Amino acid sequence: MKAFYLYMMTNQSRVVLYTGITNSLTRRVWQHQSGQIEGFTKSYKVNRLVYYECFDDPRDAIAREKEIKAWRREKKNALVETKNPKWADLSPMLFQHFKPSSRASAATGRQQ
């Protein structure tokens, strides 16, 4: 079954908080971080994943996105802090299985 994600991202200074949905969280976060998505997120350097939820039905993800986008910033901040009180960038956990292991790096002669 396909998963759908509601996600929230911010920039280094946490001035902006972007809410979106996707069917591939890893791909979408990478797109934000590499500047592939034009517009608001690229202009404000939104590159830190701070919150996400997973849904089985895309309609539920869309409804949740609309709900959260209607909230005031304080309520959005409180939501992030329920699961991520330090506002840590959660993206490294998404990409950890893409990094070469030290054994693979040694075999190819590449350094990490």
MDTraj code that builds the backbone (N, CA, C; nanometers):
import mdtraj as md
import numpy as np

residues = "MET LYS ALA PHE TYR LEU TYR MET MET THR ASN GLN SER ARG VAL VAL LEU TYR THR GLY ILE THR ASN SER LEU THR ARG ARG VAL TRP GLN HIS GLN SER GLY GLN ILE GLU GLY PHE THR LYS SER TYR LYS VAL ASN ARG LEU VAL TYR TYR GLU CYS PHE ASP ASP PRO ARG ASP ALA ILE ALA ARG GLU LYS GLU ILE LYS ALA TRP ARG ARG GLU LYS LYS ASN ALA LEU VAL GLU THR LYS ASN PRO LYS TRP ALA ASP LEU SER PRO MET LEU PHE GLN HIS PHE LYS PRO SER SER ARG ALA SER ALA ALA THR GLY ARG GLN GLN".split()
xyz = np.array([
    [0.0843, -0.1186, 0.0000],
    [0.0000, 0.0000, 0.0000],
    [0.0886, 0.1245, 0.0000],
    [0.0510, 0.2224, -0.0768],
    [0.1278, 0.3457, -0.0893],
    [0.1046, 0.4344, 0.0328],
    [0.2093, 0.5011, 0.0760],
    [0.2007, 0.5933, 0.1895],
    [0.1997, 0.7367, 0.1383],
    [0.1356, 0.8232, 0.2129],
    [0.1303, 0.9655, 0.1833],
    [0.1716, 1.0397, 0.3093],
    [0.2443, 1.1468, 0.2915],
    [0.3021, 1.2175, 0.4052],
    [0.2617, 1.3639, 0.4075],
    [0.2285, 1.4099, 0.5264],
    [0.2211, 1.5512, 0.5545],
    [0.3555, 1.5833, 0.6183],
    [0.4178, 1.6923, 0.5770],
    [0.5477, 1.7245, 0.6353],
    [0.5578, 1.8737, 0.6609],
    [0.6452, 1.9086, 0.7550],
    [0.6725, 2.0481, 0.7863],
    [0.8222, 2.0686, 0.7836],
    [0.8616, 2.1758, 0.7141],
    [1.0036, 2.2080, 0.7020],
    [1.0250, 2.3536, 0.7388],
    [1.1468, 2.3837, 0.7810],
    [1.1829, 2.5203, 0.8160],
    [1.3220, 2.5503, 0.7627],
    [1.3666, 2.6726, 0.7876],
    [1.5026, 2.7096, 0.7479],
    [1.5914, 2.7153, 0.8727],
    [1.7156, 2.7506, 0.8541],
    [1.8115, 2.7480, 0.9648],
    [1.7667, 2.8345, 1.0822],
    [1.7121, 2.9505, 1.0536],
    [1.6722, 3.0420, 1.1602],
    [1.5297, 3.0179, 1.2111],
    [1.4598, 2.9222, 1.1526],
    [1.3219, 2.8881, 1.1894],
    [1.2256, 3.0046, 1.1718],
    [1.2559, 3.0955, 1.0796],
    [1.1690, 3.2100, 1.0536],
    [1.0426, 3.1657, 0.9814],
    [1.0563, 3.0712, 0.8885],
    [0.9405, 3.0243, 0.8124],
    [0.9132, 2.8783, 0.8465],
    [0.7880, 2.8385, 0.8295],
    [0.7484, 2.7002, 0.8523],
    [0.6583, 2.6604, 0.7353],
    [0.7076, 2.5684, 0.6534],
    [0.6369, 2.5258, 0.5335],
    [0.5679, 2.3923, 0.5596],
    [0.4425, 2.3814, 0.5173],
    [0.3662, 2.2577, 0.5313],
    [0.3301, 2.2076, 0.3922],
    [0.3543, 2.0792, 0.3666],
    [0.3226, 2.0216, 0.2373],
    [0.2854, 1.8757, 0.2488],
    [0.2482, 1.8146, 0.1359],
    [0.2197, 1.6717, 0.1316],
    [0.2957, 1.6108, 0.0141],
    [0.3217, 1.4805, 0.0252],
    [0.3940, 1.4094, -0.0791],
    [0.3685, 1.2600, -0.0661],
    [0.3984, 1.1863, -0.1718],
    [0.3904, 1.0402, -0.1636],
    [0.5304, 0.9797, -0.1489],
    [0.6330, 1.0633, -0.1443],
    [0.7696, 1.0165, -0.1208],
    [0.8432, 1.1212, -0.0376],
    [0.8455, 1.1006, 0.0912],
    [0.9067, 1.1983, 0.1810],
    [1.0557, 1.2148, 0.1535],
    [1.1238, 1.1053, 0.1306],
    [1.2679, 1.1119, 0.1033],
    [1.2955, 1.1951, -0.0208],
    [1.2246, 1.1662, -0.1280],
    [1.2442, 1.2410, -0.2522],
    [1.2126, 1.3894, -0.2345],
    [1.1005, 1.4190, -0.1690],
    [1.0590, 1.5588, -0.1556],
    [1.1556, 1.6383, -0.0683],
    [1.2019, 1.5802, 0.0402],
    [1.2980, 1.6508, 0.1255],
    [1.4267, 1.6759, 0.0482],
    [1.4727, 1.5759, -0.0266],
    [1.5935, 1.5944, -0.1078],
    [1.5731, 1.7072, -0.2090],
    [1.4549, 1.7134, -0.2702],
    [1.4266, 1.8195, -0.3670],
    [1.4337, 1.9576, -0.3009],
    [1.3780, 1.9691, -0.1810],
    [1.3851, 2.0963, -0.1093],
    [1.5305, 2.1302, -0.0764],
    [1.6043, 2.0330, -0.0266],
    [1.7413, 2.0588, 0.0165],
    [1.8350, 2.0899, -0.0993],
    [1.8067, 2.0380, -0.2151],
    [1.8933, 2.0622, -0.3302],
    [1.8460, 2.1813, -0.4137],
    [1.7402, 2.2490, -0.3689],
    [1.6916, 2.3684, -0.4370],
    [1.6179, 2.3413, -0.5662],
    [1.5673, 2.2205, -0.5843],
    [1.4971, 2.1858, -0.7075],
    [1.3549, 2.2403, -0.7145],
    [1.2987, 2.2748, -0.6021],
    [1.1610, 2.3242, -0.6010],
    [1.1648, 2.4765, -0.5993],
    [1.1199, 2.5336, -0.7088],
    [1.1220, 2.6793, -0.7229],
    [1.0160, 2.7429, -0.6332],
    [1.0361, 2.8695, -0.6024],
    [0.9353, 2.9454, -0.5298],
    [0.9721, 2.9684, -0.3848],
    [0.8702, 2.9649, -0.3011],
    [0.8816, 3.0011, -0.1600],
    [0.9931, 2.9253, -0.0889],
    [0.9920, 2.7931, -0.0999],
    [1.0886, 2.7142, -0.0226],
    [1.2319, 2.7377, -0.0680],
    [1.2516, 2.7617, -0.1961],
    [1.3865, 2.7911, -0.2460],
    [1.4294, 2.9308, -0.2030],
    [1.3399, 3.0277, -0.2120],
    [1.3714, 3.1655, -0.1739],
    [1.4102, 3.1779, -0.0271],
    [1.3413, 3.1028, 0.0577],
    [1.3660, 3.1120, 0.2014],
    [1.4576, 3.0009, 0.2538],
    [1.5168, 2.9253, 0.1633],
    [1.6105, 2.8180, 0.1985],
    [1.5513, 2.7214, 0.3011],
    [1.4293, 2.6781, 0.2732],
    [1.3596, 2.5824, 0.3593],
    [1.4191, 2.4455, 0.3315],
    [1.4978, 2.3936, 0.4260],
    [1.5713, 2.2696, 0.4018],
    [1.5807, 2.1767, 0.5215],
    [1.5082, 2.2046, 0.6269],
    [1.5152, 2.1209, 0.7471],
    [1.3796, 2.0584, 0.7770],
    [1.3746, 1.9282, 0.7714],
    [1.2521, 1.8556, 0.8042],
    [1.2377, 1.8518, 0.9561],
    [1.1261, 1.9044, 1.0069],
    [1.1075, 1.9079, 1.1523],
    [0.9866, 1.8281, 1.2008],
    [0.8997, 1.7864, 1.1073],
    [0.7797, 1.7136, 1.1484],
    [0.7204, 1.6425, 1.0277],
    [0.6622, 1.5242, 1.0516],
    [0.5870, 1.4580, 0.9450],
    [0.4885, 1.3595, 1.0052],
    [0.3849, 1.3298, 0.9276],
    [0.2844, 1.2296, 0.9620],
    [0.2635, 1.1435, 0.8387],
    [0.2275, 1.0185, 0.8585],
    [0.2070, 0.9249, 0.7488],
    [0.0592, 0.8859, 0.7413],
    [0.0087, 0.8747, 0.6180],
    [-0.1324, 0.8399, 0.5936],
    [-0.1410, 0.7332, 0.4857],
    [-0.2431, 0.6499, 0.4939],
    [-0.2696, 0.5499, 0.3905],
    [-0.3524, 0.6077, 0.2763],
    [-0.4348, 0.7050, 0.3078],
    [-0.5265, 0.7626, 0.2097],
    [-0.4836, 0.9057, 0.1781],
    [-0.4632, 0.9388, 0.0512],
    [-0.4193, 1.0748, 0.0179],
    [-0.5193, 1.1821, 0.0607],
    [-0.6477, 1.1470, 0.0636],
    [-0.7482, 1.2445, 0.1066],
    [-0.7293, 1.2846, 0.2523],
    [-0.6847, 1.1890, 0.3344],
    [-0.6571, 1.2208, 0.4753],
    [-0.5366, 1.3141, 0.4876],
    [-0.4349, 1.2901, 0.4071],
    [-0.3165, 1.3766, 0.4086],
    [-0.3528, 1.5177, 0.3640],
    [-0.4339, 1.5286, 0.2600],
    [-0.4761, 1.6595, 0.2097],
    [-0.5597, 1.7331, 0.3141],
    [-0.6502, 1.6613, 0.3783],
    [-0.7346, 1.7234, 0.4814],
    [-0.6494, 1.7725, 0.5985],
    [-0.5511, 1.6938, 0.6373],
    [-0.4634, 1.7334, 0.7477],
    [-0.3793, 1.8554, 0.7087],
    [-0.3310, 1.8580, 0.5852],
    [-0.2540, 1.9733, 0.5384],
    [-0.3394, 2.1000, 0.5452],
    [-0.4622, 2.0922, 0.4973],
    [-0.5506, 2.2085, 0.4999],
    [-0.5776, 2.2530, 0.6433],
    [-0.5981, 2.1558, 0.7320],
    [-0.6227, 2.1874, 0.8728],
    [-0.5048, 2.2642, 0.9318],
    [-0.3841, 2.2097, 0.9136],
    [-0.2652, 2.2710, 0.9729],
    [-0.2357, 2.4064, 0.9095],
    [-0.2529, 2.4201, 0.7792],
    [-0.2266, 2.5484, 0.7131],
    [-0.3187, 2.6591, 0.7637],
    [-0.4350, 2.6228, 0.8172],
    [-0.5286, 2.7220, 0.8699],
    [-0.4928, 2.7665, 1.0122],
    [-0.4013, 2.6961, 1.0763],
    [-0.3635, 2.7282, 1.2140],
    [-0.2740, 2.8516, 1.2207],
    [-0.2732, 2.9129, 1.3381],
    [-0.1762, 3.0182, 1.3676],
    [-0.0392, 2.9540, 1.3895],
    [0.0633, 3.0339, 1.3747],
    [0.2005, 2.9841, 1.3874],
    [0.2256, 2.9201, 1.5237],
    [0.1728, 2.9765, 1.6306],
    [0.1955, 2.9219, 1.7648],
    [0.1464, 2.7778, 1.7757],
    [0.0327, 2.7484, 1.7150],
    [-0.0229, 2.6135, 1.7201],
    [0.0612, 2.5170, 1.6367],
    [0.1132, 2.5636, 1.5230],
    [0.2024, 2.4819, 1.4416],
    [0.3311, 2.4514, 1.5176],
    [0.3859, 2.5530, 1.5830],
    [0.5069, 2.5326, 1.6632],
    [0.4827, 2.4279, 1.7714],
    [0.3693, 2.4370, 1.8381],
    [0.3364, 2.3412, 1.9444],
    [0.3262, 2.1992, 1.8882],
    [0.2717, 2.1845, 1.7685],
    [0.2632, 2.0523, 1.7064],
    [0.4019, 1.9956, 1.6811],
    [0.4892, 2.0753, 1.6229],
    [0.6271, 2.0299, 1.5985],
    [0.6911, 1.9865, 1.7299],
    [0.6733, 2.0663, 1.8335],
    [0.7389, 2.0399, 1.9613],
    [0.6847, 1.9176, 2.0338],
    [0.5665, 1.8669, 1.9954],
    [0.5163, 1.7440, 2.0578],
    [0.6057, 1.6251, 2.0247],
    [0.6627, 1.6239, 1.9035],
    [0.7470, 1.5123, 1.8610],
    [0.8922, 1.5513, 1.8408],
    [0.9203, 1.6802, 1.8326],
    [1.0556, 1.7263, 1.8036],
    [1.0820, 1.8554, 1.8820],
    [1.0924, 1.8459, 2.0153],
    [1.1034, 1.9658, 2.0987],
    [1.2263, 2.0518, 2.0700],
    [1.3311, 1.9940, 2.0157],
    [1.4527, 2.0705, 1.9866],
    [1.4583, 2.1187, 1.8419],
    [1.3550, 2.0909, 1.7658],
    [1.3489, 2.1299, 1.6251],
    [1.4688, 2.0767, 1.5478],
    [1.5085, 1.9560, 1.5788],
    [1.6210, 1.8933, 1.5083],
    [1.5800, 1.8621, 1.3645],
    [1.6768, 1.8658, 1.2747],
    [1.6522, 1.8268, 1.1361],
    [1.6373, 1.6754, 1.1318],
    [1.5217, 1.6270, 1.0918],
    [1.4936, 1.4839, 1.0895],
    [1.5389, 1.4170, 0.9599],
    [1.5844, 1.4953, 0.8632],
    [1.6188, 1.4379, 0.7328],
    [1.7349, 1.3389, 0.7361],
    [1.8353, 1.3529, 0.8224],
    [1.9424, 1.2528, 0.8192],
    [1.8931, 1.1096, 0.8381],
    [1.7876, 1.0912, 0.9158],
    [1.7364, 0.9547, 0.9345],
    [1.6730, 0.9018, 0.8066],
    [1.6217, 0.9903, 0.7208],
    [1.5647, 0.9465, 0.5935],
    [1.6721, 0.8983, 0.4976],
    [1.7896, 0.9618, 0.5035],
    [1.8948, 0.9358, 0.4067],
    [2.0014, 0.8394, 0.4559],
    [1.9913, 0.7911, 0.5785],
    [2.0987, 0.7087, 0.6340],
    [2.1215, 0.5800, 0.5554],
    [2.0184, 0.5231, 0.4942],
    [2.0378, 0.4003, 0.4173],
    [2.0962, 0.4269, 0.2786],
    [2.1115, 0.5547, 0.2407],
    [2.1729, 0.5886, 0.1124],
    [2.3227, 0.6123, 0.1248],
    [2.3718, 0.6301, 0.2458],
    [2.5138, 0.6577, 0.2646],
    [2.5934, 0.5291, 0.2495],
    [2.7091, 0.5358, 0.1842],
    [2.7901, 0.4148, 0.1709],
    [2.8477, 0.3743, 0.3060],
    [2.8541, 0.2460, 0.3288],
    [2.9133, 0.1983, 0.4533],
    [3.0637, 0.2170, 0.4475],
    [3.1293, 0.2110, 0.5615],
    [3.2744, 0.2287, 0.5639],
    [3.3421, 0.1143, 0.4885],
    [3.2830, -0.0052, 0.4918],
    [3.3381, -0.1190, 0.4190],
    [3.3322, -0.0928, 0.2684],
    [3.2184, -0.0409, 0.2190],
    [3.2044, -0.0123, 0.0774],
    [3.3014, 0.0989, 0.0366],
    [3.3194, 0.1982, 0.1216],
    [3.4109, 0.3064, 0.0903],
    [3.5537, 0.2567, 0.0847],
    [3.5900, 0.1665, 0.1764],
    [3.7254, 0.1117, 0.1784],
    [3.7511, 0.0280, 0.0524],
    [3.6478, -0.0449, 0.0086],
    [3.6621, -0.1309, -0.1078],
    [3.6820, -0.0492, -0.2351],
    [3.6228, 0.0684, -0.2420],
    [3.6361, 0.1508, -0.3616],
    [3.7506, 0.2500, -0.3506],
    [3.8101, 0.2584, -0.2317],
    [3.9202, 0.3506, -0.2115],
    [3.8741, 0.4948, -0.1886],
    [3.7410, 0.5141, -0.1715],
    [3.6884, 0.6485, -0.1469],
    [3.6827, 0.6754, 0.0023],
    [3.7012, 0.8000, 0.0368],
    [3.6885, 0.8404, 0.1763],
    [3.5543, 0.9052, 0.1964],
    [3.5032, 0.8896, 0.3189],
    [3.3747, 0.9514, 0.3524],
    [3.3947, 1.0946, 0.3922],
])
top = md.Topology()
chain = top.add_chain()
for i, resn in enumerate(residues, 1):
    res = top.add_residue(resn, chain, resSeq=i)
    for name in ("N", "CA", "C"):
        top.add_atom(name, md.element.get_by_symbol(name[0]), res)
traj = md.Trajectory(xyz[None], top)
